[in-house]
Amino acid sequence: MVNLEQRLSDTALRLKPQDIFLFNARALKTPGVINMTVGEPNFNTPKHIQAAAQSAIAQQPIRYTVPQGKPELTQAIADFLAAKYQVHYQPDSEIITTIGVTEGVFTTLKAIINPGDEVLLPSPCFTIYEPDILLNQGVPVIIDTSKTNFRLDPKVLAATLKAHPQAKAIILNYPNNPTGVTYTKEQLLPLVEVLRQYEIFVISDEIYSELSYDVAHTSMAQLLPEQTILLNGVSKSHAMTGWRVGYICGPQAIMQHILHVHELVTTSIPATSQYAAQEALANGANDALPMKSEYQKRRDVLLAGLRKLGFAVTKPQGAFYIFAKIPDTLNQDDLQLAQDLIAQEKLALLPGSFFGRGGAGYLRISYAASMENINLTLERLADYLNK
């Protein structure tokens, strides 16, 4: 019998399933589980956005749009970014809509990486970055940030670039998944001073920009526009994860080539989602505010409760995650601990090691959950600790 599996590309054969998906699938099969692994808002998409999509469907016909997205949508994106973060893009040549930031990451890397190119990756980080680098035949250069409060230290960045002066890109993500850590403008400026000394792309994933609690969000695109490829979208800000709308922004000379890759990945993102995203950004610029207020309350309850139980936690300033250090009294094997919590307490928390170097010995807890489930999480953790 013919075995065509072995004729797949070496890259595809080396790829592994995403640990997060496998772990979450196990959690969902556990009756009565409190699932705190989910990385998406637990709010409904605002009604005015739903209505815009329903109106678009009713009007018909729903057709392909131009690959970069409806002109009305790219204009809404440009206006939103200018008003919120003082970054300025031409809607017809410097913005591309994507199937979420997930496609944005892949398409951007595909456009800029040659085989063997190095990409700097501060870690712990979201789980798709390293596989995407590898899938595009790049070489990840991991920078462990666990010793610097999960922020990239300018001196460490300078030393890394001195050792890897030909690095093609760096991926930044703030507010960060999984740690919730973000950067002030004052913390970004020393990084900018280092980065502008090199011909390096700065891929800045700012999908959680509207969920920044204690400090105002400053976009890397404001500080280093000529080198920054900005990724963002409406998934987190407008509770629209399932609508799959993200966008890439950058200088026109770069974006024209990224567009060519995007055209081959997808002709255009769904038109109904584009109408919804246009409404979100044009008429719902502050839709995130009530959600952000509720997230902050949940964060504070969870943070206080975890610290009382003996977990060391760097206070998250954005997104909706807490990255908690496992107490010394417990098994430091975070995967085993997470499996024990499901089996013994019906509580699903993600192992920190899923998020790369610097994550071992931690648990990621999402507070995109009801206050009831947050309190139940603390109760079940206390029960486990008291056994």
TATAPE-V288536 format. One record per backbone hydrogen bond with DSSP energy under -0.5 kcal/mol. NH is the residue of the N-H (numbers start at 1). CO is the residue of the C=O. Records with the same first field share a line. If there is no record, write none. Layout:
BEGIN
NH=CO + CO
END
This chain:
BEGIN
4=2
6=3
7=4
8=5
13=9
14=10
15=11
22=18
23=19
24=20
25=21
26=22
27=23
28=24
29=25 + 26
30=27
31=29
33=30
34=346
35=33
36=34 + 348
49=46
50=46
51=47
52=48
53=49
54=50
55=51
56=52
57=53
58=54
59=55
60=56
63=61
69=66
73=70
74=70
75=71
76=72
77=73
78=74
79=75
80=76
81=77
82=78
83=79
84=80
85=81
86=82
87=81
91=89
93=90
94=90
96=248
97=68
98=246
100=98
103=99
104=100
105=101
106=102
107=103
108=104
109=105
110=106
111=107
112=108
113=109
116=137
117=114
119=139
120=169
121=141
122=171
123=143
124=355
125=355
129=126
131=127
132=128
133=129
134=130
135=131
136=132
137=134
138=133
139=117
140=138
141=119
142=140
143=121
144=142
145=123 + 143
148=145
149=146
150=145
151=148
157=153
158=154
159=155
160=156
161=157
162=158
163=159
164=160
165=162
167=164
168=118
169=118
170=201
171=120
172=170 + 203
174=205
176=181
178=176
180=176
188=184
189=185
190=186
191=187
192=188
193=189
194=190
195=191
196=192
197=194
198=195
200=198
201=168
202=227
203=170 + 201
204=202 + 229
205=172 + 203
206=204 + 231
209=206
211=208
213=211 + 317
214=317
222=219
223=219
224=220
227=224
228=224
229=202
230=228 + 249
231=204
232=247
234=245
238=234
240=234 + 235
241=235
243=240
244=240 + 241
246=98
247=232
248=96
249=230
250=94
254=251
255=251
256=252
257=254
258=254
259=255
260=256
261=257
262=258
263=259
264=260 + 261
265=261
266=262
274=270
275=271
276=272
277=273
278=274
279=275
280=276
281=277
282=278
283=279
284=280
287=284
289=286
291=287
292=288
293=289
294=290
295=291
296=292
297=293
298=294
299=295
300=296
301=297
302=298
303=299
304=300
305=301
306=302
307=303
308=304
309=305
310=307
311=306
312=325
314=323
315=313
317=180
318=180
319=208 + 211
321=318
322=365
323=179
324=322 + 363
325=312
326=361
330=327
334=332
337=333
338=334
339=335
340=336
341=337
342=338
343=339
344=340
345=341
346=341 + 342
347=341
348=34
349=347
350=364
352=362
354=351
355=352
356=353
359=356
362=359
363=324
364=350
365=322 + 363
366=36
367=320
369=367
374=370
375=371
376=372
377=373
378=374
379=375
380=376
381=377
382=378
383=379
384=380
385=381
386=382
387=384
END
